């Protein structure tokens, strides 16, 4: 049986199982089992046991449930209300005024959450009713919120970066630091778009609130101090080389509990809800990662990654053409799978091709996060679109049209980091290890 026929059969089985409603983690394990039983001499049961145990017992993966729990704790605080109160006075002088609170608020919450859906839901919970109530166009409010919500994947700590780091054997601490400047770049692109839109349509921007003195603005910004300190504690400890990503995650959980207690939102019910929410989410991720690890091993025994790398090499693609092809591939894949599944499903096959093309795995990790961000706002399985549909009651097509400019700005961000890779690599090269 040819390699192409083997790959086609396994892909068909994969989509049939996904389409029938089988859990993604079990689907990946099932496809791996079939592949090893039919096309490999190694016993599938032995390989499955060893691989899943090795995946589940990875110390590097410990950071994942901790960062998930930190986000769940903060999701149940008054963080979004406090951020809006602290940010709004400073946004009044910018073209577009309070629309920028979507971008800046999402960027700040992304730095303590790690989840795109949580970022979008938490900030949207406050800004959607507030901005539409003040008369800002709903299409701009929804579009900027959907786009800026994806910053939860790029600005560290990022769940998807941890998954990529484990799958591709890349330092998670270096990935976190590498995501800072691209995250700021994307936030600036979003804010720049808002400013240009406001200058072109000044009649659609509501009038500014009453002017406030510098002292009054500073007083309003006091509510930003706790979350700023938490960001500095988590990211600063990693950058300075004081803590690993896992240790910084533990610091983040303690800091989130302190903030929640200080706001008066920490009680037994919220503590229990946050812990159970984090446990459910992590168990789902752990099952997917275990299945993907087994599938990667099976693909290695069958030889598909090597053959794919050889086939792509025979096409004679330039590095830029390869990146464009991979970007299109991941955006299309994002129409059917969530971000974590996309990464763990493809890394075992894609990484040999990437490394043979001379692409830096650290840079490629940030590229992957950016294209997964695009998938977050690509119908029909864009998670941020579903979040906003639930919050606004609007049709999915309306929300997708509103987010199209943000999608194009992400394409621009991918091109920028390709032609200026130092945006990704400069900070990790200068961090203390």
Secondary structure, DSSP 8 states (H G I E B T S, - for coil): --HHHHHHHHHHHHHHHHHTT--HHHHHHHHHHHHHHHH-SS-HHHHHHHHHHHHHT-STTHHHHHHHHHHHHHHTSSHHHHHHHHHHHHHTTSTTGGGHHHHHHHHHHHHHH--HHHHHHHHHHHHHHHHHHHT--HHHHHHHHHHHHTHHHHSSS-HHHHHHHHHHT--HHHHHHHHHHHHHHHHHHHHHHHHHHHHH-GGGS--------HHHHHHHGGGGHHHHHHHHHHHHHHHTTSS-HHHHHHHHHHHHHHHHHHHT--SHHHHHHHHHHHHHHHHHHHHHHHHHHHHHHHHHHHTHHHHHHHHHHHTT--HHHHHHHHHHHHHHHTTTS-HHHHHHHHHHHHHHHHHHTT--HHHHHHHHHHHHHHHHTSTTS-HHHHHHHHHH---HHHHHHHHHHHHHHHHHHHHHHHHTTHHHHHHHHHS--
